[in-house]
Amino acid sequence: MSSRQDPLGDLKVLDFSRVMAGPYCTRLLCDLGADVVKLEPPEGDITRNWGEQRHGLSGFYTQQNAGKRNICVDLKSADGPELVRRLAECADVIVENFRPGVMARAGLGYETLAARNPGLVMLSVTGFGQTGPESHRQAYAPVIHAEAGYIARHAEMDGNPPSDPIFSLADSYSALHGAIALLAALRLRERTGKGQHIDLSMLRTLMATDDYSHHLLDGALPLERLGGQVFDAPGGPILISSQWKGIWYQLRGCFGLEASDGANLDEKIANRQAVVREWIGCHASREALVRDLESAGLPWGDVRSSDEVLKSPTLKAVDWFAEVDDRGEGQRKVIQAPYEFSNAASGVRGPAPRRGEHNVEVLGDWLSLSGSRLAELQQSRTLLSESDD
């Protein structure tokens, strides 16, 4: 048996969140060993309908909720709010991503819960923060991508119509920043004994994570692209991770590339770009091109299509995914958290839960409820599960 310990093995997390920012944050905590209990409403998390369905579980829901336990509580029932308040008394962490005021109206605001559990750390993820002129707005990741200038910037730099990226950046970054904030608050609790409420705005998160934000603060517009350049090449598109000027000087110094100056700066740059493209295209093979790029000290990357990503030799060499029970006598692949500890355990803890699957188990573990009381809660439909549908 392994002696490696779970970094967060002593934490209890009550997860009210849905869709991605909150669930991904708590999935990471779960992979690190926390006992994460997803508290789901009777209608369920909307992401149960997103992605490929296998034995009643979608791909999206499975990825964000693997390893968690699940209880289903109707907060509109007479006993629902108090039952959840009792669970909150046992929790170290609560994560929620409702709009501001929703938790308080349900009798589950931070002040109410902290009065009974002063060490509670609560993370609230919203689009525009708990207070302010736009705190009331609905906000999924695409809304934040638009409001943070990300969509317009890509359109301007690429010369294409505005479109949302195929990647929920605002959700993913908010999940990661949320996990950092929670761990910092828990570390502080060790010294003070007191918890706190963390207000995490997705808009502020994206601005804080955006490595182009300094241009806005300095008033240094227009922006200059710092990312890579993509070229047609033998064997398919290739990315060179450098600005145009750096690419030109490196290749000119190593291979003697020359280009006419032209009548003005724009023409000079265009001439150099044409020479670089011609030089890339003249290689007899991709292997020859890669050798020359590496000899010039230029980082490169294969522009892989979605179905080619899994061919990456790096991914093939590591356990970047795990297989969990698909709840139908088979296995389903789930992405692992990317942490490799030298002497600690981490990774997917198990399959994604069905709604209300662990009602009895969690309430027994956390609250030591008796069989008769559990039966009463089920009979009153305070506790629900998929089998009740």
Buried (B, 14 or more C-beta within 10 A) or exposed (E): EEEEEBBBEEBBBBBBBBBBBBBBBBBBBBBBBBBBBBBBBBEBBEBBEBBEEBEEBBBBBBBBBBBBBBBBBBBEBEBBBEBBBBBBEBBBBBBBBBBBEBBEEBBBBBEBBBEEBEBBBBBBBBBBBBEEEEBEEEBBBBBBBBBBBBBEBBEEEEEEEEEBEEEBBBBBBBBBBBBEBBBEBBEBBEEEEEBBBBBBBBBBBBBEBBEBBEBEEEEEEEEEEEEBBEBEBBEEEBBBBBBBEBBBBBBBEBEEBEBEEEEEEEEBBEBBBEBBBEBBEEBEEBEEBBEBBEEBEBEBEBBEEEEEEEEEEEEEEEEBBBEBBBBEEEEBBBBBBEEEEEEBBBBBBBBBBBBBBBBBEBBBBBBEBEEEBBEBBBEEBBBBBBEEE
